[in-house]
Amino acid sequence: MSPLPGPLVGPVPVGRDPERYDRLRRRLLWALPTGLYVLGSRHGGRRNLMTVSWVTQVATDPKLVATSVETGSVTGGIVSESGVFVLTMLRRADKTLVRRFVKPAADVDVDEGSGRGTMNGEPVVQAPSGAPVLAAAGAWLDCAVRHRVELGSHVLFVGEVTDCGVGAPGDPADGEAPDQWLRMEDTRMSYGG
């Protein structure tokens, strides 16, 4: 058997081979239906866009959305400082965009006044919170952080939806939402948190 990709995370049920069990557990967790999004964050002059997959609605009253980001990540720090984040929802046809934001945005050229510009060469606009949204957005959710939960390797941010729209911010509000949202299975990615 091949060695594990990293340290084994327990527990392992009694009587199970740890390596085989870990491979099975990872394969099943990766198979959970998961969307792919780009999370925008801003605090002062710092902006970032980050590909995330762990996003879900967690309450209806108030409208709360949760996302989990890696502890110590650039985005996690910015969201902690600003108390806001915005989720860019993408069309399935735009799957190549998520790969541009698996690492912190290195090329940021955004006008401070208008919030328009580019990040890693992709056009962005500003959400009402001030966080960046990809101009290619199929839809977006602007959120104010209401809860922050430390989860070991990740931090869970629970945000209340304060604004949203189809297309990018500033697009006509009566647009039709795409019926085909980007999902993890549309790419060869196995993790986006």
N, C-alpha and C positions, 0 to 999 in steps of 0.2 A: 504494500500500500504506500501511496505517496504521503509525504509529511503534510501536516496541516498548514494552511497559509499564515497562521498566526497562533497565538496562545488559545488553547481550548477554553471556551466560556461555558461554565456549568449551568445547571447541574446536568449530569449524565445519569439516566436511570440505571439502577442496579442490574447487572448482567448484560449490559449493552457494550459493544466495542466502541470506545470513545471516538476514534477516527471515523468509522462508518456512520455512527450516530450524528456526529457534527456535520458531515457532508449531507446527510439526509435532511437534517434540520435547516441548514442553509438553503438547500434546494427548495424546500417547502416554503420558507419565509420569502425567498425571492419570487415565488410563484403567486404570492398574494396580489390581487389586482391593485396596481399602483399607478397614479398619474405622474407626469413629469412637469415641473413648473420652474419658473425662474423667479427667485425671491429678490426683491430690490430693497436696499437699505441705504439710509443716509443719516449722517449726524454732522452738522456743520458743513465743512467742505469735503468730508469723506463720503464717498459713494461706493457701493458694490452691488453686483448682480451675482447670484449664486444658483446653480442648478440644485433643486431639491425634489425629493420624491415622497417624503413622509409628510403628507398634508391631508387633513380631513376636517369636516365640520364636526364640532363636538357639542354644540348646544343650539337650540332654536330661539330661546328667549333669555338673554340676548343672543344675537347671531354671532357665534364664536367659531373661529377656525384655529386649528392647532397645526404647528409645523415644528419639526425636530431638526436641529442643526448641530453639527459637531462642536463639542466643547472646545473652546480656544480658537474657533474659526474667526476670520476677519468679520464675516457677516454676523456671527453671534455677538461679537463685541459691539458692533455698530448698532444692532437692534437693542441690545441691553442699554446702551447709552441714550438712544433716541426715543425708545418706547414705541416705535412704529415699524411696520414692514408692509410691503405690497407684493402680492402674488400676480405674476403674469401667467395667464393660462394660454397655452399655445394650441394651434391646430395641428393635427397629425402630420400634415404636409410640411410643417416647419421643424421637423425633428433635428435637423442639423444645428439649429440655434443652441440647443442645450449644451452641446459639447464646447461651445465657446466660453462657458461660464462654470466649468468644473474646478477652476482655480480662481483665486481673486483677480478681479479685473485689473489688468496692468496698464491698459491704454484707455484713459478716461479724459474725454474732452467735452465737458458739459458747461454751458453758459450758466453762471450763478443766478442771473436774473430770470431767465425764461425756463431753465431746467431742461432745455433741449440740447442735444448734442449726440455724441457717440460714446459707447463703451465697448472695448475690444472690437471696434469697427462697426458695431451694430447701432443703428439709430435708436435713441431713447427720448422719452418725454417724461414729464414730472407728474406724479400723482398728487392729489390735494395735500397729502401728508408731506410732500417734498421728496419722497423716495422715487428712484427711477423705475420706469416701466418700459419694456421693449416696445418700440413703435409698431412692431409686427404682432402685437398682442391680439389674440382672439377675444380675450376678455381680461379683466383685472379686478382684484379685490384689495382695497386699501384698508389696513387694519391698525388699531391701536392696542398695544400689549396690555392685557388685563392680568395675566398670570405668567410666571416664569418658574419652571420646575427643573431642577438639576436631576439628570438621569444617568449619571456616570459618564459614558462616552459622549452623550448628547445632552442638549438643553431643549426643553419643550417650551415654545412660546405659544401662548393662547392669546389670540387677538380678536377684538370685536370689530366686525366689519363696519367701517365708518363711511365708506363710499365704494361704488363699484360701477362697472360699465362694460359694454360690448365694444370691441375694438380697443384702441388706446385712449387714455384720457384726452378729451378734446374732440374725439370722433362723435358723430351724431348719435344721440342717445337711443334712437329708435332702431338701431341696427339689429340684425338677426344673429343670434349666437350660433357658432358652428355646431354641427351635430357630431363631429368627430374630433374629440380632444386627444392630445398627445398622451400616450401611456408608456410605461416602462417597457412593455413588450414590443413596442414599435422600434426600439433601439437594441443594441447589444449591451447596454448598460445593465448592471445588476445592483447598483446602489446609487442613490443620489442625495443622501442626507448629510 
